[in-house]
Amino acid sequence: MSRPWKVLVVEDEEHIRVVLEYNLRLEGFDVYLAGDGATGLRLAREIKPDVVLLDWMMPGMNGLAVLSELKNDEKTMHIHVFMLTAKGVASDRELALSVGADDYIVKPFDFKQLSKTIKETLEESGPRPDDWESCCD
């Protein structure tokens, strides 16, 4: 049996992190949390999550900068990144998708739909690189 999918939540608003963590754990995900962009980038490189839920507007390193770093690094470019943001303007969505976001979800969002989207994306992407080693021993 394969390991649970790992989700990293990078969000500066604690109440949103807590709600996401609670609901994602109920859905069977391993959940990791970061309260700012720099910490999120470091954790993404360390734990190599399957998905990053990334807020755009954070103090210091914003989500777009984190997204750019993740997508320009060979070791993290395969990670699915969903922007979770209050920025609902079409040009912001286009910019995030052009930098490499897999999806763009505007707050407030429906958790059931978010969970469904995460699962569908992960199921469509096939085996995880670290699962390849265990499949063929």
MARZA-349222 format. One line per field, with one value per residue (C-alpha): residue number from 0; residue in three letters; x negated, y, z. Coordinates in steps of 0.02 Angstrom, whole numbers, always signed. Layout:
% residues N
num = (NUM|...)
residu = (Ala|...)
c1 = (X|...)
c2 = (Y|...)
c3 = (Z|...)
END
This chain:
% residues 137
num = (0|1|2|3|4|5|6|7|8|9|10|11|12|13|14|15|16|17|18|19|20|21|22|23|24|25|26|27|28|29|30|31|32|33|34|35|36|37|38|39|40|41|42|43|44|45|46|47|48|49|50|51|52|53|54|55|56|57|58|59|60|61|62|63|64|65|66|67|68|69|70|71|72|73|74|75|76|77|78|79|80|81|82|83|84|85|86|87|88|89|90|91|92|93|94|95|96|97|98|99|100|101|102|103|104|105|106|107|108|109|110|111|112|113|114|115|116|117|118|119|120|121|122|123|124|125|126|127|128|129|130|131|132|133|134|135|136)
residu = (Met|Ser|Arg|Pro|Trp|Lys|Val|Leu|Val|Val|Glu|Asp|Glu|Glu|His|Ile|Arg|Val|Val|Leu|Glu|Tyr|Asn|Leu|Arg|Leu|Glu|Gly|Phe|Asp|Val|Tyr|Leu|Ala|Gly|Asp|Gly|Ala|Thr|Gly|Leu|Arg|Leu|Ala|Arg|Glu|Ile|Lys|Pro|Asp|Val|Val|Leu|Leu|Asp|Trp|Met|Met|Pro|Gly|Met|Asn|Gly|Leu|Ala|Val|Leu|Ser|Glu|Leu|Lys|Asn|Asp|Glu|Lys|Thr|Met|His|Ile|His|Val|Phe|Met|Leu|Thr|Ala|Lys|Gly|Val|Ala|Ser|Asp|Arg|Glu|Leu|Ala|Leu|Ser|Val|Gly|Ala|Asp|Asp|Tyr|Ile|Val|Lys|Pro|Phe|Asp|Phe|Lys|Gln|Leu|Ser|Lys|Thr|Ile|Lys|Glu|Thr|Leu|Glu|Glu|Ser|Gly|Pro|Arg|Pro|Asp|Asp|Trp|Glu|Ser|Cys|Cys|Asp)
c1 = (+0|-67|-92|+38|+20|-73|+1|-94|+15|-76|+41|+8|+183|+183|+370|+364|+213|+304|+465|+369|+262|+413|+512|+365|+319|+500|+480|+326|+187|+25|+25|-120|-101|-198|-149|-256|-330|-512|-464|-348|-487|-607|-479|-435|-618|-634|-475|-437|-247|-131|-33|-65|+85|+8|+76|+21|+25|-95|-221|-400|-410|-241|-161|-205|-389|-375|-287|-424|-561|-473|-444|-623|-704|-728|-695|-527|-461|-351|-254|-75|-42|+133|+143|+271|+297|+415|+349|+495|+443|+424|+252|+187|+252|+169|+4|+4|+46|-90|-219|-167|-19|+86|+245|+304|+436|+513|+557|+680|+680|+783|+678|+765|+728|+548|+523|+600|+487|+332|+376|+417|+255|+152|+240|+217|+31|-5|-136|-242|-430|-467|-338|-433|-572|-455|-352|-490|-597)
c2 = (+0|+170|+310|+448|+599|+744|+919|+1074|+1223|+1390|+1520|+1669|+1671|+1547|+1513|+1462|+1349|+1266|+1236|+1167|+1055|+983|+948|+881|+761|+700|+663|+556|+674|+700|+888|+1007|+1192|+1350|+1526|+1618|+1597|+1569|+1432|+1355|+1350|+1270|+1139|+1101|+1065|+957|+854|+856|+862|+801|+964|+1139|+1247|+1419|+1588|+1732|+1880|+1849|+1961|+1941|+1813|+1810|+1656|+1701|+1709|+1540|+1467|+1531|+1457|+1288|+1278|+1330|+1198|+1024|+944|+1029|+1069|+912|+967|+1017|+1195|+1264|+1450|+1487|+1673|+1819|+1891|+1856|+1961|+1863|+1937|+1873|+1699|+1704|+1761|+1622|+1489|+1555|+1540|+1359|+1346|+1191|+1276|+1444|+1443|+1604|+1625|+1592|+1417|+1261|+1132|+980|+1046|+1085|+909|+833|+938|+887|+702|+708|+798|+673|+521|+584|+615|+430|+352|+466|+463|+394|+255|+195|+121|+19|-44|-143|-216)
c3 = (+0|-45|+80|+102|-11|+68|+62|+113|+160|+144|+216|+331|+406|+550|+550|+366|+400|+545|+446|+297|+407|+498|+339|+239|+380|+383|+197|+233|+182|+277|+308|+336|+376|+343|+394|+267|+94|+144|+268|+138|+9|+133|+184|+3|-32|+125|+123|-64|-47|-183|-176|-111|-69|-85|-33|-145|-26|+118|+203|+146|+7|-80|-157|-336|-289|-201|-354|-468|-358|-350|-537|-579|-468|-542|-373|-346|-519|-520|-363|-399|-340|-313|-279|-143|-147|-124|-288|-404|-554|-717|-753|-584|-625|-796|-719|-587|-717|-834|-693|-666|-548|-580|-522|-456|-320|-257|-73|-2|-76|-54|+39|-37|-212|-163|-95|-251|-363|-264|-273|-458|-498|-398|-469|-647|-621|-591|-476|-370|-402|-228|-257|-411|-305|-197|-343|-422|-284)
END
